[in-house]
Amino acid sequence: MPILNKDMTLCISLSARPSNNGTRFHNHLYDQLELNWIYKAFAPTNLEQAIAGVRGLGIRGCAISMPYKEDVIALVDEMDPSAKAIDSVNTIVNTDGHLKAYNTDYTAIEQLLASNSVPTKYSVLVQGAGGMAKATVAALRDAGFKDVTVIARNEATGRALAGQYGFQWRAALDGGTADLIINVTPLGMAGGADAETLAFPAEAIDSARIVFDVVALPAETPLIRAARAAGKPVITGAEVATIQALEQFVLYTGVRPTPEQVRAAEEFMRAQ
């Protein structure tokens, strides 16, 4: 990485619980491609002020993580169709003070469902109703899944999300099972009060054919560890993080790294 200098381009991430995943991934690619760029993670104390800083300081790119994916919408100038379609933002690109919002979470979920050959006939339980849940449910609908239930304690939010895509809503799992179970809540995320919480009970894991946890830190969440122990195929949040970060990198820089460069950055990210 080049020594810090006045011409260096800055990209950042905003999250309530920042990790080093994006920082290591992006900076490793900058180094491989000899770009005079740097990436830094932040936990904003005031989202509006943080986005004003992105605009005012000429910060090129800004990744948005939980819980800001919806709140940030009012603070940008333009919504790309990828974000507008699901009212959720995970990426902002700053072009001369014009902030355009995108969503690469959807792309990641879509690609992982396809690459893991998840049958669309499978029943699905999606736990959560926030910004990441929107991307997940939209990707499921567009992939052709029909039997999907959104589990969310907030009835208004849960019903609205499920109804928008023609799916069902329930306030609680209540012993329910499905072929594919997906956690899109912060349960199991490092650094929080629920870091050791199992997002789904053992019965749901045992009944599932595939277990998917979008939480990226740690890569082996309690849910993923339990699913592996039960012999279930898994899709991890670390995989989501790699794909969505790659698409962010391309939006920020205009450069698409080779598969070999992406693998090297991914290995570096996971080696922390």
C-alpha positions in Angstrom: 0.0 0.0 0.0 1.4 3.5 -0.9 2.3 5.9 1.9 -0.6 8.2 2.8 -0.5 11.2 0.5 -2.8 14.1 -0.5 -3.8 12.4 -3.8 -5.0 9.2 -2.2 -8.6 8.2 -2.8 -10.6 7.3 0.3 -13.4 4.8 0.6 -15.1 3.9 3.9 -17.7 1.7 5.5 -20.4 2.7 8.0 -21.7 0.1 10.5 -22.8 -0.1 14.1 -20.3 -2.9 14.5 -17.4 -2.4 12.1 -15.3 -5.4 11.1 -12.0 -5.6 9.2 -13.6 -7.7 6.4 -14.1 -4.9 4.0 -11.0 -3.1 5.1 -8.8 -6.1 4.4 -10.5 -7.1 1.2 -10.5 -3.6 -0.5 -7.0 -2.6 0.7 -5.6 -5.9 -0.5 -7.0 -5.4 -3.9 -5.8 -1.8 -4.0 -2.3 -3.1 -3.2 -2.5 -5.9 -5.9 -3.6 -3.4 -8.5 -1.2 -0.7 -7.4 -4.0 1.8 -6.8 -3.4 4.9 -4.8 -6.5 4.2 -2.7 -7.3 3.4 1.0 -10.3 2.0 2.8 -11.3 2.6 6.4 -14.2 1.4 8.6 -16.2 3.7 10.9 -18.9 3.4 13.5 -20.8 6.7 13.0 -22.3 8.5 16.0 -24.5 10.5 13.7 -25.5 9.0 10.3 -26.6 12.3 8.8 -23.3 14.0 9.7 -21.3 11.0 8.4 -23.0 11.1 5.0 -22.5 14.9 4.8 -18.8 14.1 5.4 -18.8 11.7 2.5 -20.1 14.5 0.3 -18.1 17.3 1.7 -14.7 15.5 1.9 -15.0 13.9 -1.5 -14.9 10.4 -0.2 -15.4 8.2 -3.3 -17.2 5.2 -1.9 -19.2 4.3 1.2 -20.4 0.9 2.2 -23.5 0.8 4.4 -24.1 -2.0 6.9 -26.7 -2.8 9.6 -28.6 -0.9 10.8 -28.3 2.0 8.3 -29.4 0.4 5.0 -32.8 2.1 5.1 -32.1 5.2 7.1 -29.5 6.4 4.6 -32.0 6.6 1.7 -33.2 10.1 2.7 -29.6 11.3 2.6 -28.5 10.4 -1.0 -29.2 12.2 -4.3 -30.1 9.2 -6.5 -31.2 5.6 -6.1 -29.9 3.0 -8.6 -32.6 0.5 -9.6 -30.8 -2.2 -7.5 -31.5 -0.2 -4.4 -34.7 1.5 -5.3 -36.5 -1.8 -6.1 -36.0 -3.0 -2.5 -35.7 0.3 -0.6 -32.4 -0.8 0.8 -28.8 0.6 0.3 -25.5 -1.0 1.0 -23.3 1.1 -1.3 -22.9 4.8 -2.1 -20.8 6.2 -4.9 -19.8 9.8 -4.7 -19.2 11.5 -8.1 -18.2 15.2 -7.6 -20.6 15.5 -4.7 -23.5 13.6 -6.2 -24.3 10.6 -4.1 -25.8 7.6 -5.9 -27.0 4.6 -3.9 -26.8 0.9 -4.9 -27.4 -2.5 -3.4 -24.9 -5.3 -4.0 -26.3 -7.5 -1.3 -29.0 -8.6 -3.7 -26.4 -9.6 -6.3 -24.5 -11.7 -3.6 -27.7 -13.6 -2.5 -28.7 -14.2 -6.1 -25.3 -15.6 -7.0 -25.0 -17.8 -4.0 -28.5 -19.3 -4.4 -27.5 -20.2 -8.0 -24.0 -21.4 -7.4 -25.2 -23.7 -4.6 -27.9 -25.0 -6.9 -30.6 -24.5 -4.3 -33.8 -26.0 -5.7 -36.6 -23.4 -6.1 -39.1 -26.0 -4.9 -37.6 -25.8 -1.4 -39.6 -24.2 1.4 -37.8 -21.3 3.0 -37.8 -19.5 6.3 -36.2 -16.0 6.4 -35.7 -14.6 9.9 -35.5 -10.8 9.9 -37.2 -7.9 8.1 -34.5 -5.2 7.8 -32.5 -4.0 4.8 -30.6 -7.2 4.3 -33.9 -9.2 4.6 -35.3 -7.1 1.8 -32.4 -8.0 -0.5 -32.7 -11.7 0.5 -36.5 -11.9 0.0 -36.3 -10.1 -3.4 -33.5 -12.4 -4.6 -35.6 -15.5 -3.5 -38.7 -14.2 -5.4 -36.7 -13.4 -8.5 -35.0 -16.8 -8.5 -38.4 -18.4 -8.5 -39.0 -19.5 -4.9 -42.7 -19.7 -4.0 -42.9 -21.2 -0.5 -41.2 -18.5 1.6 -42.2 -17.3 5.1 -40.7 -14.2 6.7 -40.3 -14.5 10.5 -40.3 -11.0 12.1 -41.6 -9.8 15.5 -42.6 -6.4 14.1 -45.9 -7.2 12.4 -46.1 -4.1 10.3 -42.6 -4.5 8.9 -42.8 -8.3 8.5 -46.2 -8.3 6.9 -45.2 -5.5 4.5 -42.1 -7.2 3.4 -43.7 -10.6 2.9 -46.7 -9.1 1.2 -44.6 -7.1 -1.2 -43.2 -10.3 -2.7 -46.3 -12.5 -2.3 -45.0 -14.5 0.7 -46.2 -15.3 4.2 -45.4 -13.7 7.5 -45.2 -15.1 11.0 -44.3 -13.3 14.2 -42.3 -16.2 15.6 -40.9 -19.5 14.4 -43.1 -21.5 16.8 -41.6 -24.9 15.9 -41.7 -24.2 12.2 -39.2 -25.8 9.8 -38.2 -25.5 6.2 -35.8 -26.9 3.6 -33.8 -23.7 3.6 -33.4 -21.5 6.7 -31.8 -18.1 6.4 -30.8 -15.8 9.2 -30.8 -12.1 8.3 -30.8 -10.7 11.8 -27.7 -9.7 13.9 -28.1 -12.9 16.0 -24.7 -14.5 16.2 -22.8 -11.4 15.1 -19.5 -10.8 16.9 -19.3 -7.8 19.3 -23.0 -7.8 20.3 -25.1 -9.1 23.2 -26.4 -11.9 21.0 -22.9 -13.0 19.7 -23.4 -16.6 21.1 -27.1 -16.8 20.3 -28.2 -19.5 17.9 -30.4 -17.9 15.3 -32.6 -21.0 14.8 -33.3 -23.8 17.2 -31.7 -27.2 16.9 -35.0 -28.7 15.6 -35.1 -26.3 12.6 -31.5 -26.9 11.8 -32.0 -30.7 11.9 -35.0 -30.5 9.6 -33.3 -28.1 7.1 -31.6 -29.3 3.9 -29.5 -26.1 3.7 -28.6 -23.5 6.3 -27.7 -19.9 5.3 -26.5 -17.2 7.6 -25.8 -13.7 6.2 -23.8 -12.7 9.3 -20.2 -12.2 8.1 -18.4 -11.8 11.4 -17.4 -14.3 12.6 -17.4 -16.5 9.4 -18.3 -19.4 11.6 -21.4 -18.1 13.5 -23.1 -20.2 16.1 -25.7 -21.1 13.4 -23.1 -22.2 10.9 -21.2 -24.2 13.5 -24.4 -26.0 14.6 -25.3 -26.7 11.0 -21.9 -28.1 10.2 -22.1 -30.3 13.3 -25.5 -31.6 12.1 -23.9 -32.4 8.7 -25.9 -29.7 6.8 -24.7 -27.9 3.7 -24.1 -24.2 4.6 -23.9 -20.8 2.9 -22.0 -18.3 5.0 -22.1 -14.6 5.5 -18.4 -14.5 4.6 -19.3 -15.7 1.1 -21.9 -12.9 0.9 -19.3 -10.4 2.1 -16.9 -11.3 -0.6 -19.3 -11.0 -3.5 -21.0 -7.8 -2.4 -17.6 -6.3 -1.6 -16.3 -7.2 -5.0 -19.2 -5.5 -6.7 -18.7 -2.4 -4.5 -15.0 -2.4 -5.5 -16.0 -2.3 -9.2 -18.5 0.5 -8.6 -15.9 2.6 -6.8 -12.9 2.0 -9.0 -14.3 1.1 -12.4 -11.8 -1.9 -12.3 -12.9 -5.6 -12.2 -10.1 -7.7 -10.6 -9.3 -11.1 -12.0 -10.7 -14.2 -10.2 -7.2 -14.9 -9.0 -6.9 -11.4 -7.5 -10.3 -11.8 -5.8 -9.3 -15.2 -4.3 -6.1 -13.7 -2.9 -8.1 -10.8 -1.4 -10.7 -13.2 0.1 -8.0 -15.4 1.6 -6.3 -12.3 3.1 -9.7 -11.1 4.5 -10.4 -14.5 6.1 -6.9 -14.9 7.6 -7.5 -12.2 10.2 
